[in-house]
Amino acid sequence: MMGRYWGVQAGWNFMGSNLRGLAAFAAAMVLSLSSAAGQVLDSVNGDQLSAALSAAGLSPTMIEDAATGAPVARGAAGDFGFFVRALSCSGTPPACENLVFFANFDLGRSVTTKDYRIINSFNDSQVFGRAYILENQNQVGVDYVIELGGGVSPEHLAQNINRWADVISAFVAKFQEGSTGS
């Protein structure tokens, strides 16, 4: 069984596909309201990121990176906390081309070779998201990158933000499955 993450026990009941679809649509609408139809986004600022995460039901709290001033969001997908770091930023306020979503989970024990097998199995079987181990911290985690450079539609960005809850769901399911030996 997975350990605790920010004081929350793993075991989130994931949103149904209808609710996720509605959240993706709402996020697209929020992003598209900020400009003319047919807009192409090649970066987002903190306000745009916050609006998109909120529209997807991911409860963001926005902060800034102390060194760069880039937006950082702390959010929640059900019971799971996560962060979004905005990278490749320029301008004032910073507008960023890359969004890195990540969630780390405390194992509550030392990392084992079985954990590496589970992580490798996730990475071999999933198109979206990348699992990893933080051995010195006795944690496992998953990340997901959204690239905006070159331009994407607001709908595309909303769809990809909405996918994050599915990435966490798949990771937790794979880890729990592997931990029980099934």
Backbone bond lengths (Angstrom), bond angles and torsions (degrees), N, CA, C in turn:
res aa  C-N    CA-C-N  psi(-1)  N-CA   C-N-CA  omega(-1)  CA-C   N-CA-C  phi
1 M - - - 1.451 - - 1.512 109.08 -
2 M 1.297 116.84 142.71 1.452 121.09 -179.85 1.509 109.77 -71.88
3 G 1.302 115.37 152.34 1.452 121.31 -179.26 1.508 112.78 -81.06
4 R 1.300 114.14 -159.97 1.457 120.65 -176.20 1.519 110.14 -93.22
5 Y 1.297 116.12 149.04 1.451 122.82 178.64 1.504 107.13 -130.91
6 W 1.307 118.39 118.32 1.461 123.66 -178.62 1.521 111.34 48.26
7 G 1.341 116.43 38.28 1.447 120.85 177.24 1.524 113.87 76.65
8 V 1.320 118.37 13.50 1.463 121.55 -179.25 1.516 108.13 -118.50
9 Q 1.302 117.51 128.96 1.447 122.13 -179.67 1.521 110.20 -74.65
10 A 1.326 116.18 135.59 1.457 120.21 176.97 1.519 109.29 -62.96
11 G 1.300 116.75 147.94 1.449 121.99 178.67 1.520 111.80 138.15
12 W 1.300 116.98 35.45 1.454 123.87 -176.02 1.515 110.93 -66.63
13 N 1.305 116.87 137.15 1.455 122.89 172.10 1.522 107.28 -87.48
14 F 1.310 117.62 107.12 1.453 122.05 -170.64 1.518 112.12 -73.65
15 M 1.334 115.12 150.47 1.460 121.52 179.62 1.515 110.27 -61.24
16 G 1.334 115.76 145.24 1.456 120.71 176.00 1.511 110.39 -69.45
17 S 1.324 117.15 161.52 1.465 120.62 -176.31 1.520 111.76 -63.78
18 N 1.326 118.58 -32.92 1.463 119.76 178.36 1.519 110.71 -64.73
19 L 1.320 117.08 -43.36 1.460 120.94 179.35 1.524 110.55 -65.75
20 R 1.333 117.69 -39.47 1.472 120.57 178.00 1.517 110.24 -63.76
21 G 1.332 117.18 -41.52 1.461 120.23 178.55 1.518 111.60 -62.79
22 L 1.318 116.10 -41.86 1.462 120.88 177.62 1.524 110.51 -63.92
23 A 1.336 116.73 -40.91 1.465 120.26 178.64 1.523 110.77 -64.19
24 A 1.330 118.18 -40.71 1.465 121.12 178.37 1.524 110.44 -63.23
25 F 1.334 116.28 -42.22 1.451 120.13 178.30 1.525 110.66 -62.80
26 A 1.340 116.72 -44.07 1.468 120.69 180.00 1.521 110.96 -63.13
27 A 1.334 117.12 -41.19 1.467 120.06 178.74 1.521 110.58 -63.83
28 A 1.327 117.42 -39.87 1.464 120.86 178.09 1.519 110.46 -63.90
29 M 1.311 116.58 -39.84 1.460 120.34 179.89 1.525 110.77 -64.94
30 V 1.334 117.38 -43.05 1.462 120.00 179.47 1.516 110.44 -60.78
31 L 1.324 116.69 -45.34 1.459 119.89 -179.57 1.526 111.80 -67.45
32 S 1.323 117.16 -36.97 1.457 118.76 -177.42 1.519 112.42 -76.46
33 L 1.323 119.01 -23.70 1.456 121.29 178.11 1.519 112.31 -66.61
34 S 1.317 116.48 -22.08 1.462 119.88 -176.43 1.522 113.00 -76.44
35 S 1.324 118.24 -6.75 1.460 119.01 -178.81 1.523 110.95 -161.36
36 A 1.296 114.43 -175.92 1.465 121.30 -176.82 1.525 111.45 -70.10
37 A 1.332 114.81 158.06 1.463 120.72 177.63 1.523 109.32 -60.98
38 G 1.325 115.90 148.36 1.446 120.65 178.75 1.516 113.48 81.69
39 Q 1.304 117.69 10.28 1.456 121.10 -178.90 1.521 110.64 -64.59
40 V 1.302 114.98 145.66 1.451 122.32 173.33 1.523 107.06 -116.48
41 L 1.325 115.81 127.03 1.462 121.66 178.29 1.520 109.20 -96.83
42 D 1.323 116.92 127.99 1.465 119.01 172.42 1.523 110.44 -115.67
43 S 1.337 116.51 1.89 1.460 122.30 175.05 1.522 107.66 -167.42
44 V 1.334 115.94 162.80 1.460 121.49 174.73 1.522 108.98 -134.52
45 N 1.325 115.21 148.11 1.469 119.55 174.44 1.529 108.21 -97.34
46 G 1.317 116.31 -179.22 1.460 120.90 -176.64 1.516 113.06 -61.19
47 D 1.336 117.49 -41.00 1.466 120.50 179.98 1.524 111.36 -64.64
48 Q 1.336 116.60 -42.03 1.463 120.29 178.59 1.527 111.33 -65.89
49 L 1.337 116.18 -40.97 1.460 120.02 178.39 1.528 110.40 -63.20
50 S 1.320 116.55 -45.74 1.460 120.78 179.09 1.523 111.23 -59.73
51 A 1.337 117.49 -44.56 1.466 121.36 179.84 1.525 111.32 -62.69
52 A 1.322 116.94 -42.46 1.462 120.57 -178.92 1.527 111.31 -67.42
53 L 1.326 117.34 -41.95 1.465 120.60 178.22 1.529 110.64 -66.23
54 S 1.331 116.68 -40.54 1.471 120.65 178.19 1.521 110.92 -62.52
55 A 1.321 116.25 -44.82 1.462 120.58 -179.62 1.526 111.72 -62.50
56 A 1.326 116.73 -28.80 1.463 121.27 178.18 1.527 111.96 -85.51
57 G 1.332 117.17 1.77 1.464 120.88 178.47 1.509 113.99 76.32
58 L 1.344 117.92 26.31 1.460 121.62 -174.39 1.534 113.93 -101.39
59 S 1.305 118.58 11.61 1.474 125.39 169.43 1.530 114.75 45.92
60 P 1.338 118.23 62.35 1.468 118.67 -176.73 1.529 114.05 -77.84
61 T 1.316 114.16 146.93 1.461 123.39 165.00 1.523 104.69 -120.28
62 M 1.315 116.96 121.00 1.459 120.88 -174.11 1.526 110.97 -93.66
63 I 1.332 114.96 138.49 1.459 123.44 171.56 1.522 107.01 -136.35
64 E 1.315 116.47 178.17 1.465 120.92 176.16 1.511 109.77 -118.21
65 D 1.314 115.95 145.87 1.451 121.01 172.03 1.518 107.88 -63.86
66 A 1.314 117.49 126.99 1.463 121.44 -175.76 1.527 112.65 -61.75
67 A 1.317 117.50 -34.44 1.460 120.73 -176.32 1.528 113.03 -82.82
68 T 1.343 116.95 -36.89 1.465 119.50 -171.63 1.524 114.29 -113.00
69 G 1.326 117.73 -18.74 1.454 121.47 -174.90 1.514 113.44 79.65
70 A 1.330 117.42 3.06 1.466 121.72 179.93 1.521 110.24 -68.68
71 P 1.333 116.71 149.10 1.459 119.36 178.16 1.528 112.36 -65.30
72 V 1.317 114.67 141.76 1.463 123.11 172.76 1.521 105.71 -134.12
73 A 1.318 116.31 133.28 1.463 120.60 178.57 1.517 109.43 -115.85
74 R 1.324 115.08 138.15 1.456 120.75 168.01 1.515 105.04 -108.18
75 G 1.323 116.17 127.23 1.452 119.93 -176.20 1.506 111.81 -134.28
76 A 1.314 114.92 -179.76 1.457 121.37 177.67 1.517 108.62 -139.29
77 A 1.311 114.85 132.15 1.464 122.88 171.99 1.523 104.75 -113.37
78 G 1.318 115.46 95.71 1.463 119.10 -172.88 1.516 108.93 66.12
79 D 1.316 116.51 -126.38 1.462 121.75 -179.35 1.521 113.46 -86.28
80 F 1.318 118.11 -3.61 1.456 120.89 -175.09 1.512 112.06 -99.10
81 G 1.318 116.06 127.27 1.448 121.14 174.04 1.517 110.13 -85.28
82 F 1.319 115.72 152.43 1.459 120.56 178.29 1.524 108.37 -154.35
83 F 1.322 115.61 170.35 1.456 122.74 175.35 1.518 109.63 -125.31
84 V 1.332 115.15 154.17 1.468 122.20 170.57 1.517 106.19 -126.69
85 R 1.316 116.60 120.62 1.461 122.13 175.47 1.521 108.08 -104.07
86 A 1.313 115.67 129.25 1.461 120.98 176.08 1.527 108.21 -93.35
87 L 1.324 116.66 130.80 1.459 122.38 -176.21 1.527 110.41 -127.01
88 S 1.309 116.23 169.59 1.467 123.17 -179.17 1.526 109.62 55.91
89 C 1.332 114.46 57.95 1.465 121.58 -174.22 1.522 111.13 -102.78
90 S 1.346 114.85 153.59 1.462 121.18 173.53 1.520 108.48 -152.99
91 G 1.332 115.45 162.55 1.456 121.03 176.48 1.512 113.81 86.08
92 T 1.335 114.54 177.99 1.451 122.07 178.08 1.515 107.66 -134.80
93 P 1.309 120.66 116.32 1.468 125.88 -3.98 1.525 109.92 -68.47
94 P 1.332 115.95 157.23 1.462 118.66 -177.26 1.529 112.37 -59.30
95 A 1.309 116.12 130.77 1.461 123.48 171.93 1.522 106.25 -113.42
96 C 1.334 116.73 132.10 1.464 120.87 -166.63 1.524 112.19 -122.98
97 E 1.336 115.37 142.41 1.454 122.63 -176.78 1.517 114.21 -87.74
98 N 1.326 118.14 -22.10 1.461 121.24 -174.76 1.518 110.36 -126.21
99 L 1.324 115.68 137.86 1.457 122.14 176.87 1.520 108.00 -121.83
100 V 1.324 116.91 123.00 1.459 121.85 179.22 1.528 108.02 -112.13
101 F 1.318 115.74 111.34 1.463 122.85 176.04 1.525 107.30 -90.72
102 F 1.335 118.00 137.78 1.461 118.89 175.10 1.518 111.51 -153.95
103 A 1.335 114.03 149.36 1.461 122.62 176.50 1.519 107.77 -137.69
104 N 1.319 116.17 131.33 1.457 122.33 177.02 1.518 109.18 -112.97
105 F 1.323 115.68 145.52 1.456 122.14 -177.76 1.522 109.76 -127.77
106 D 1.321 116.72 127.33 1.460 121.72 176.15 1.523 108.62 -70.75
107 L 1.331 115.40 132.68 1.458 119.62 177.16 1.524 111.49 -81.14
108 G 1.328 117.01 -27.77 1.454 119.89 -175.85 1.525 112.33 75.92
109 R 1.309 115.91 14.98 1.470 122.95 -179.46 1.516 107.59 -164.60
110 S 1.313 116.26 175.71 1.460 120.52 176.55 1.526 110.52 -72.64
111 V 1.309 115.74 151.55 1.463 122.47 176.45 1.526 108.59 -68.78
112 T 1.341 116.48 139.32 1.466 121.71 179.29 1.530 110.28 -118.40
113 T 1.319 115.47 170.04 1.466 119.78 176.27 1.533 110.52 -64.25
114 K 1.331 117.66 -29.70 1.462 120.65 176.73 1.532 110.18 -62.61
115 D 1.335 117.60 -37.47 1.467 120.71 177.50 1.521 110.71 -61.03
116 Y 1.331 116.87 -42.07 1.465 120.36 178.02 1.531 110.77 -62.22
117 R 1.339 117.00 -40.50 1.466 120.25 178.89 1.530 110.72 -63.43
118 I 1.340 116.52 -41.47 1.467 119.96 179.60 1.530 110.19 -64.63
119 I 1.325 116.55 -44.34 1.466 121.12 179.20 1.527 110.01 -61.12
120 N 1.327 116.85 -46.10 1.469 120.18 178.74 1.526 111.23 -62.30
121 S 1.319 117.53 -39.28 1.457 121.29 178.71 1.526 110.89 -63.71
122 F 1.326 117.07 -42.05 1.463 120.21 176.38 1.522 109.90 -60.30
123 N 1.318 116.46 -50.45 1.468 120.37 -177.65 1.528 112.28 -62.79
124 D 1.326 117.18 -33.25 1.463 120.79 178.42 1.525 112.83 -73.73
125 S 1.340 117.30 -24.85 1.457 119.95 -172.42 1.525 114.37 -106.85
126 Q 1.314 119.01 -6.90 1.458 121.46 -174.98 1.525 111.74 -112.91
127 V 1.303 115.67 138.45 1.461 121.00 175.04 1.524 109.94 -81.71
128 F 1.327 116.36 -41.57 1.462 121.54 -175.78 1.519 110.25 -107.31
129 G 1.317 115.95 136.21 1.461 121.40 179.62 1.514 111.41 91.17
130 R 1.323 113.36 154.21 1.464 120.74 179.02 1.524 107.10 -138.49
131 A 1.321 116.03 124.41 1.460 121.48 179.55 1.517 109.89 -90.47
132 Y 1.326 115.30 153.80 1.464 120.67 -178.61 1.520 110.00 -153.03
133 I 1.322 114.91 168.09 1.461 122.57 177.13 1.521 108.42 -121.77
134 L 1.323 115.79 134.84 1.463 122.78 170.70 1.523 105.68 -107.10
135 E 1.330 115.06 84.66 1.462 121.65 -169.69 1.523 112.73 -58.76
136 N 1.324 117.86 -44.46 1.464 120.40 -177.11 1.523 112.91 -69.62
137 Q 1.330 116.89 -14.93 1.467 120.93 179.12 1.528 112.13 -107.84
138 N 1.343 117.22 1.37 1.464 122.69 -177.67 1.526 111.27 52.81
139 Q 1.335 114.87 48.93 1.452 121.81 179.91 1.521 110.51 -131.51
140 V 1.321 114.32 153.82 1.455 122.48 167.77 1.517 106.37 -119.15
141 G 1.307 116.06 160.39 1.453 118.54 -179.47 1.509 111.78 -159.46
142 V 1.322 112.83 174.77 1.458 120.38 178.29 1.522 107.45 -141.54
143 D 1.326 115.56 142.59 1.461 119.27 175.50 1.523 109.88 -130.64
144 Y 1.322 114.34 167.85 1.454 121.64 -176.16 1.522 106.59 -154.05
145 V 1.319 117.33 127.66 1.462 122.07 -175.87 1.519 109.94 -110.44
146 I 1.340 114.91 134.79 1.461 121.32 172.67 1.526 106.85 -115.95
147 E 1.313 115.89 121.77 1.472 124.05 -178.90 1.518 108.53 -101.69
148 L 1.328 116.74 123.71 1.458 121.43 179.46 1.530 112.53 -105.45
149 G 1.330 117.90 -15.96 1.457 121.91 -178.64 1.518 111.02 -54.31
150 G 1.311 116.83 134.05 1.461 121.95 -176.48 1.510 112.69 93.78
151 G 1.335 116.03 -18.13 1.456 121.08 173.68 1.512 114.79 100.69
152 V 1.325 114.87 136.02 1.457 123.26 173.87 1.529 107.76 -140.33
153 S 1.310 116.57 158.88 1.461 119.84 176.09 1.526 109.20 -77.80
154 P 1.327 117.54 156.64 1.460 119.80 174.43 1.534 111.87 -57.27
155 E 1.318 117.40 -34.39 1.463 121.30 178.49 1.522 111.23 -65.23
156 H 1.329 115.85 -40.41 1.467 120.31 178.44 1.528 110.32 -63.74
157 L 1.326 116.43 -44.23 1.461 119.82 177.87 1.525 110.25 -61.16
158 A 1.325 117.80 -45.50 1.467 121.30 -179.87 1.528 110.93 -61.04
159 Q 1.314 117.33 -42.46 1.466 121.61 178.84 1.523 110.51 -60.26
160 N 1.325 116.36 -43.07 1.459 120.15 -178.74 1.517 112.29 -71.39
161 I 1.322 117.86 -37.14 1.470 119.95 175.62 1.527 109.19 -64.68
162 N 1.316 117.01 -42.23 1.457 121.07 179.66 1.532 111.63 -62.20
163 R 1.313 117.60 -30.37 1.464 122.12 -178.84 1.530 111.90 -65.62
164 W 1.319 118.34 -23.18 1.464 121.90 -175.94 1.531 111.94 -55.49
165 A 1.336 118.68 -42.90 1.467 120.49 178.80 1.529 110.50 -60.43
166 D 1.330 117.64 -35.67 1.464 121.25 177.39 1.527 111.47 -68.60
167 V 1.330 116.84 -36.33 1.466 120.71 178.33 1.527 109.53 -63.53
168 I 1.335 116.96 -47.03 1.471 119.91 178.37 1.525 109.81 -61.69
169 S 1.318 117.29 -44.15 1.469 122.05 -179.91 1.530 110.74 -57.17
170 A 1.321 116.30 -48.55 1.469 120.67 -179.52 1.523 111.04 -63.30
171 F 1.327 117.29 -40.06 1.461 120.81 179.44 1.523 110.92 -64.27
172 V 1.310 117.21 -50.05 1.469 120.81 -178.65 1.524 110.45 -61.62
173 A 1.337 117.06 -43.11 1.463 120.23 179.47 1.526 110.90 -61.98
174 K 1.323 117.16 -44.45 1.471 120.87 179.88 1.525 110.72 -63.69
175 F 1.325 116.07 -41.93 1.466 119.72 -178.00 1.519 110.44 -68.40
176 Q 1.317 117.66 -43.01 1.475 120.48 179.36 1.530 110.61 -66.22
177 E 1.324 116.69 -40.37 1.457 121.53 177.12 1.529 110.88 -60.22
178 G 1.319 116.15 -47.27 1.464 120.90 -179.37 1.512 112.97 -68.85
179 S 1.321 117.03 -32.41 1.472 120.77 -178.87 1.523 111.83 -71.97
180 T 1.332 116.43 -29.49 1.472 119.68 -179.78 1.518 111.44 -87.84
181 G 1.341 116.57 -8.48 1.451 120.10 176.95 1.511 114.50 83.51
182 S 1.362 118.14 10.82 1.460 119.22 178.94 1.480 111.79 -80.79
